[in-house]
Amino acid sequence: MLKALLLADLHGEYGMIESFMELAPDVVFIAGDITNMGTAQDVDTCFSRIDVPSFSVPGNCDPKEVLDALERSSSVNLHGSTMNLGKISLVGIGGSNPTPFGTPFELTDKQIDDLLKGSVSKMERATHNVLISHAPPQGILDEIAGNHVGSATVKKYVEKFDLICCAHVHEQRGIYEADGIKAVNPGPAAMGNCAMIHFGEDAKDIEIKLLNV
């Protein structure tokens, strides 16, 4: 059984990373907004405190230069790519669909589609197929004031995966499970929120717990 710690929406607040690491994860997944309109130096500060393998995508509040910083960091940059982690196949998509705020890393539906189509076509099917997406799929953990703000393009691909790890909408911290789809938004790590994911031997054996440190 593999224990993955899911963090998201750190927004440059790294003071609690040591407390997160006391949960003793085997690996760390980061679903974006590592910085708060920050810099490559912020990325280095973040990952210098994580002492297990990590796999990350940027968020819409991360400048696009963060992609280069991730490539140089100790974390694996999953944006627009796929890789296998034992019995787990990971695909990542960072940034977000357009927002009203003109944040630094927003993508058109076509850009998201092109990246996901390429990654999914190369994904090696495994016991657990996991998407790490900063933007939630439309209609899943994506509601703000009665409006669904998630990505319609990400939603097109959810059936390819056993688990969707998403973020972006701070108010939608929670676990979703319906129609064979599981999704989790761990809530903003800047406020001590996280999720611990236990992957078992079986494709459906995924246990998720929301935690606060």
C-alpha angles and dihedrals in degrees: 000000000000122000115211123187112212117206129174141163096030089157092195095306103127101156094102098049091098089055090049090051090054086071085074101228122183091219138002126227117197117197100197145276090089089158134029099239082315141152142258088265089062089056091053091049091052099049095041086071096051112085101183130064112289135194120199149179126193123244133223091267091057116089114240089248086072087078090067090045090052091050089055095042130088089254124089111245105225098178108131093351144090137218141168124245104188106287092355124087113201129201122180137200121177136189117038144257111273117299130194089249103065094231119187101259111043124143134199120242089253093053091050091046094050092050095046094043090054094046096045091049089056096041114119108222111242139171089274122028110196132187118202106198127164090207116061120232112265110272095017120096089329108109124130118174091337094311124114106226101172127116117278088199094055088050090059089066103042094101089063090067140063092208136023116202108196142159136165098108103077093190092058099068105153151088123276125197125171139126091013092304123120122193134172135193107191094199125238112325086204085076095045096265124142143143129233115213122197114198113202133193095273128068092240094043100100117134119193127192126183111219140180122205 
